[in-house]
Amino acid sequence: MRVHTETDKCVAAGVCVLAAPEVFDQDDDGLVVVLDDSPPSERLEAARDAAARCPAAVIRLV
């Protein structure tokens, strides 16, 4: 599974980092940064949770 984000639509809420800190981070402007675009199976549930909680819906798991 791959993680895709639309950084230009990110609202810098940081929910993704709280839900999956091994997969996501924020840059200096608070925008989403993907640390692991192919997370291992033990991190997939956290990545799905981050995608579901994202207020701007900019995270997709494909």
C-alpha positions in Angstrom: 0.0 0.0 0.0 1.3 3.5 -0.9 0.6 6.8 0.9 -0.3 9.8 -1.3 -0.9 13.3 -0.1 -2.0 16.6 -1.6 0.2 19.0 0.2 -1.2 22.0 -1.5 -4.6 21.3 0.1 -3.2 20.6 3.6 -4.6 22.8 6.4 -1.7 22.0 8.8 -3.9 20.5 11.6 -1.3 17.9 12.5 -3.8 15.1 13.1 -1.9 12.8 10.8 1.3 13.2 12.9 -0.7 12.4 16.1 -2.3 9.3 14.5 0.8 7.9 12.7 4.1 9.6 13.7 6.2 7.0 12.1 4.5 7.7 8.7 3.8 11.5 8.8 5.5 14.6 9.9 5.0 18.4 9.4 7.3 20.8 7.6 8.2 24.3 9.0 4.8 25.6 7.7 2.9 22.7 9.4 2.1 21.0 6.1 2.1 17.2 5.9 5.3 15.4 5.0 5.3 11.7 4.3 8.1 9.9 6.1 7.2 6.4 4.8 5.2 6.2 1.6 5.1 2.4 1.8 4.5 1.7 5.5 4.9 -1.9 6.7 1.8 -3.8 7.7 2.1 -2.9 11.4 1.8 0.8 10.6 -1.1 0.5 8.1 -3.9 0.8 10.6 -2.3 4.0 12.0 -1.9 5.4 8.4 -5.6 4.5 7.7 -6.6 6.3 10.9 -4.6 9.4 9.9 -6.3 9.4 6.5 -9.8 9.1 8.0 -9.1 11.9 10.6 -7.5 14.4 8.2 -9.8 17.4 8.2 -8.8 18.4 4.7 -9.0 14.8 3.3 -5.6 15.1 1.7 -4.3 11.6 2.5 -5.0 8.6 0.3 -3.9 5.1 0.7 -3.6 3.3 -2.6 
